[in-house]
Structure formats: structure tokens, C-alpha cells
Amino acid sequence: MDGVAHTFGSATHKEIHFSLNHIRNTESRARDEILGVLTHEMVHCYQYNALGKCPGGLIEGIADWVRLNAGLSPPHWKREAGEKWDAGYQMTAYFLDWIEGRYGDGSIRELNEGMKDKEYDEHIFKDVTGRKISKLWKLYKEHLEGHSTP
């Protein structure tokens, strides 16, 4: 199997497939990695995806944000900003974590809820935080560079 794991299925039946090679490659911390990956994949079973229109990077970022907040992030993850806020996985997870810290507990849950019954629109970030996503990303990058307060 390529990759680490993946989840697929219908609204009422999901399957999680996990790479045994990945488990072998993380043998020294296999328990934590298995729990972390399963946490990430379980999020995919329950998260909303804006009727299939949500950017993949946000989908993966939310799953890794849950993993991060469960204390299951692997040691190689780094808090950094790349070119795009929705690069996905840990990069987006740390950005979402900053949003949650700055705009209050429940912000990311509210973001997810906002994608339940309607197609994706980046204005959802403004609905939750009062700011456009481009401004949030700029503020986050400034925060990482040490030019602002958390």
C-alpha cells in the first residue's frame, strides 16, 4: 500500500486501511504512531467536507489538528508556514491550532460544522474569526516570524 493510511466508504460504513510498512518503519514509537494515525483517520469518518468541495489540505489539516490536540503528533512535525495555508497535514494543523488559540476554543469545531450542509466557501473563516483567510495566514506567518503576539 502506498502512503501511511486511508479511509473510505459511505456515510454509514467506513474502512481504515493502514500500511504495515509504515508501522515497521516507526517501530521505536509504533504505539504512539498507530494511535496518532488512527486518530487522524477516525476524524475523516466524522468530519464534514462541504458536500465534497472542501480543499483537501483543509480536510487533512483538520484531521492532523485533532491528532495534535490529542498529544499524538510525531517528533518530526514542525510549526512552520509554507506557501499556502491549505498545504495540509501538520502545516495546516498548526495554523488551525493558532486560530483556535487566538479566536477561542471551539473555533475549529465551528469551522467543521459550517461545512456540514453547504459547499465550501473560504468566507467560512470570516464567519468564524471575523477575518478573511488571507489575513489570517498573514497574521500567522507574522506570529511565526516573531513580529506579533499570539
Backbone hydrogen bonds in HBPLUS format (Angstrom, degrees):
<---DONOR---> <-ACCEPTOR-->    atom                        ^
c    i                          cat <-CA-CA->   ^        H-A-AA   ^      H-
h    n   atom  resd res      DA  || num        DHA   H-A  angle D-A-AA Bond
n    s   type  num  typ     dist DA aas  dist angle  dist       angle   num
A0019-SER N   A0004-VAL O   2.82 MM  15  5.28 167.8  1.83 161.1 156.8     1
A0006-HIS N   A0017-HIS O   2.94 MM  11  5.42 147.2  2.05 145.5 154.2     2
A0017-HIS N   A0006-HIS O   2.84 MM  11  5.42 169.9  1.85 164.5 167.5     3
A0008-PHE N   A0015-GLU O   3.02 MM   7  5.56 153.8  2.09 151.2 159.6     4
A0015-GLU N   A0008-PHE O   2.83 MM   7  5.56 153.5  1.90 163.7 172.7     5
A0010-SER N   A0013-HIS O   2.77 MM   3  5.14 127.7  2.04 152.0 158.3     6
A0023-ILE N   A0019-SER O   3.27 MM   4  6.68 155.8  2.34 143.7 149.5     7
A0024-ARG N   A0020-LEU O   2.95 MM   4  6.25 162.5  1.99 151.2 155.7     8
A0025-ASN N   A0021-ASN O   2.88 MM   4  6.11 151.2  1.97 146.8 155.1     9
A0026-THR N   A0022-HIS O   3.11 MM   4  6.34 121.5  2.47 140.4 154.2    10
A0026-THR N   A0023-ILE O   3.15 MM   3  5.25 147.5  2.26 100.7 110.4    11
A0027-GLU N   A0024-ARG O   3.30 MM   3  5.05 148.1  2.41 113.3 109.0    12
A0029-ARG N   A0026-THR O   2.91 MM   3  5.65 151.1  1.99 124.9 133.2    13
A0030-ALA N   A0027-GLU O   3.38 MM   3  4.67 165.6  2.40 103.2  99.3    14
A0033-GLU N   A0029-ARG O   3.02 MM   4  6.23 160.0  2.06 156.3 162.8    15
A0034-ILE N   A0030-ALA O   2.79 MM   4  5.91 163.8  1.82 158.0 161.8    16
A0035-LEU N   A0031-ARG O   3.02 MM   4  6.25 168.0  2.03 153.0 156.3    17
A0036-GLY N   A0032-ASP O   2.87 MM   4  6.00 154.8  1.93 143.3 151.0    18
A0037-VAL N   A0033-GLU O   2.84 MM   4  5.99 169.0  1.86 154.8 157.2    19
A0038-LEU N   A0034-ILE O   2.89 MM   4  5.98 165.3  1.91 151.8 156.7    20
A0039-THR N   A0035-LEU O   2.91 MM   4  5.98 151.5  1.99 141.4 149.5    21
A0040-HIS N   A0036-GLY O   3.00 MM   4  6.24 165.2  2.02 149.0 152.6    22
A0041-GLU N   A0037-VAL O   2.88 MM   4  6.14 167.1  1.90 155.6 158.8    23
A0042-MET N   A0038-LEU O   2.82 MM   4  5.90 151.3  1.90 145.8 153.7    24
A0043-VAL N   A0039-THR O   3.12 MM   4  6.39 146.7  2.23 147.7 155.7    25
A0044-HIS N   A0041-GLU O   3.10 MM   3  5.22 118.9  2.49  96.1 110.1    26
A0045-CYS N   A0042-MET O   2.95 MM   3  5.07 135.1  2.15  98.8 112.0    27
A0046-TYR N   A0043-VAL O   2.95 MM   3  5.40 145.4  2.07 111.8 121.5    28
A0047-GLN N   A0043-VAL O   2.82 MM   4  5.78 143.4  1.95 164.8 177.0    29
A0052-GLY N   A0049-ASN O   2.99 MM   3  5.20 124.4  2.31 101.7 116.2    30
A0054-CYS N   A0049-ASN O   3.12 MM   5  5.21 150.6  2.21 145.5 138.3    31
A0050-ALA N   A0115-MET O   2.90 MM  65  4.21 135.0  2.10 136.2 139.1    32
A0053-LYS N   A0050-ALA O   3.01 MM   3  5.27 157.6  2.06 108.6 115.8    33
A0058-LEU N   A0055-PRO O   3.00 MM   3  5.45 131.8  2.24 109.4 121.5    34
A0059-ILE N   A0055-PRO O   3.16 MM   4  6.57 159.1  2.21 153.1 159.3    35
A0060-GLU N   A0056-GLY O   2.93 MM   4  6.19 170.3  1.94 157.2 158.7    36
A0061-GLY N   A0057-GLY O   2.85 MM   4  5.80 145.1  1.97 131.8 142.8    37
A0062-ILE N   A0058-LEU O   2.89 MM   4  6.01 158.4  1.94 150.7 154.1    38
A0063-ALA N   A0059-ILE O   3.25 MM   4  6.53 161.2  2.29 144.8 149.8    39
A0064-ASP N   A0060-GLU O   2.94 MM   4  6.22 157.7  1.99 148.7 154.8    40
A0065-TRP N   A0061-GLY O   2.76 MM   4  5.91 140.3  1.92 141.5 153.7    41
A0066-VAL N   A0062-ILE O   3.03 MM   4  6.34 154.1  2.10 150.8 155.5    42
A0067-ARG N   A0063-ALA O   3.15 MM   4  6.44 159.5  2.19 141.5 147.3    43
A0068-LEU N   A0064-ASP O   2.77 MM   4  5.96 160.0  1.81 148.7 154.0    44
A0069-ASN N   A0065-TRP O   2.93 MM   4  6.14 161.2  1.96 148.3 152.9    45
A0070-ALA N   A0066-VAL O   2.91 MM   4  6.09 122.4  2.25 141.0 156.3    46
A0070-ALA N   A0067-ARG O   3.15 MM   3  5.07 140.2  2.32  95.2 106.8    47
A0072-LEU N   A0067-ARG O   3.09 MM   5  5.41 163.7  2.11 159.5 156.0    48
A0071-GLY N   A0068-LEU O   3.05 MM   3  5.34 157.8  2.10 108.7 114.0    49
A0077-TRP N   A0074-PRO O   3.24 MM   3  5.94 168.5  2.25 122.4 125.8    50
A0092-THR N   A0088-GLY O   3.36 MM   4  4.89 167.6  2.37 108.2 111.1    51
A0093-ALA N   A0089-TYR O   2.86 MM   4  6.01 153.8  1.93 151.6 159.7    52
A0094-TYR N   A0090-GLN O   2.90 MM   4  6.00 163.5  1.93 151.8 152.4    53
A0095-PHE N   A0091-MET O   3.32 MM   4  6.52 151.8  2.40 136.5 144.2    54
A0096-LEU N   A0092-THR O   2.82 MM   4  6.08 160.9  1.86 154.1 159.0    55
A0097-ASP N   A0093-ALA O   2.84 MM   4  6.07 146.1  1.95 143.1 153.6    56
A0098-TRP N   A0094-TYR O   2.97 MM   4  6.22 148.3  2.07 141.4 148.9    57
A0099-ILE N   A0095-PHE O   2.99 MM   4  6.37 156.1  2.05 147.9 154.6    58
A0100-GLU N   A0096-LEU O   2.86 MM   4  6.13 163.6  1.88 151.4 155.4    59
A0101-GLY N   A0097-ASP O   2.92 MM   4  6.14 156.3  1.98 145.5 152.0    60
A0102-ARG N   A0098-TRP O   2.86 MM   4  6.02 151.6  1.94 150.1 158.0    61
A0103-TYR N   A0099-ILE O   2.75 MM   4  5.68 165.0  1.77 159.5 163.1    62
A0104-GLY N   A0100-GLU O   2.96 MM   4  5.21 124.5  2.27 130.3 136.5    63
A0107-SER N   A0104-GLY O   3.11 MM   3  5.86 150.0  2.21 144.5 144.6    64
A0110-GLU N   A0106-GLY O   2.84 MM   4  5.99 155.0  1.90 148.9 155.7    65
A0111-LEU N   A0107-SER O   2.92 MM   4  6.19 147.7  2.02 140.2 149.5    66
A0112-ASN N   A0108-ILE O   2.92 MM   4  6.17 161.4  1.96 149.1 152.9    67
A0113-GLU N   A0109-ARG O   2.88 MM   4  6.15 163.3  1.91 150.3 155.1    68
A0114-GLY N   A0110-GLU O   2.92 MM   4  6.10 145.3  2.05 143.2 152.3    69
A0115-MET N   A0112-ASN O   2.97 MM   3  5.42 160.4  2.00 113.6 120.0    70
A0116-LYS N   A0113-GLU O   3.12 MM   3  5.36 155.3  2.18 119.7 118.5    71
A0124-ILE N   A0121-ASP O   2.97 MM   3  6.03 164.8  1.99 132.8 135.0    72
A0125-PHE N   A0122-GLU O   3.19 MM   3  6.04 158.6  2.24 120.7 123.4    73
A0126-LYS N   A0123-HIS O   2.97 MM   3  5.08 119.4  2.35  97.7 112.8    74
A0127-ASP N   A0123-HIS O   2.95 MM   4  6.34 152.3  2.02 151.1 159.6    75
A0128-VAL N   A0124-ILE O   3.09 MM   4  6.33 145.3  2.22 140.9 149.0    76
A0129-THR N   A0125-PHE O   2.78 MM   4  5.87 164.3  1.81 153.2 158.1    77
A0130-GLY N   A0126-LYS O   2.70 MM   4  4.36 140.5  1.86 117.4 127.9    78
A0135-LYS N   A0132-LYS O   3.13 MM   3  5.38 121.7  2.49 102.3 115.8    79
A0136-LEU N   A0132-LYS O   3.00 MM   4  6.34 160.5  2.04 154.1 160.2    80
A0137-TRP N   A0133-ILE O   2.92 MM   4  6.10 162.8  1.95 153.3 157.1    81
A0138-LYS N   A0134-SER O   3.10 MM   4  6.26 154.6  2.16 139.2 146.1    82
A0139-LEU N   A0135-LYS O   2.90 MM   4  6.14 164.8  1.92 155.0 158.6    83
A0140-TYR N   A0136-LEU O   2.86 MM   4  6.07 156.0  1.91 150.1 157.3    84
A0141-LYS N   A0137-TRP O   2.95 MM   4  6.15 162.3  1.98 148.9 153.3    85
A0142-GLU N   A0138-LYS O   2.99 MM   4  6.23 156.9  2.04 148.4 155.0    86
A0143-HIS N   A0139-LEU O   2.86 MM   4  6.08 151.9  1.94 144.2 152.6    87
A0144-LEU N   A0140-TYR O   2.91 MM   4  6.26 157.0  1.97 152.6 158.1    88
A0145-GLU N   A0141-LYS O   2.98 MM   4  6.21 144.6  2.11 142.5 152.4    89
A0147-HIS N   A0142-GLU O   2.86 MM   5  5.14 159.1  1.90 156.4 151.5    90
A0146-GLY N   A0143-HIS O   3.03 MM   3  5.09 153.9  2.10 101.7 109.7    91
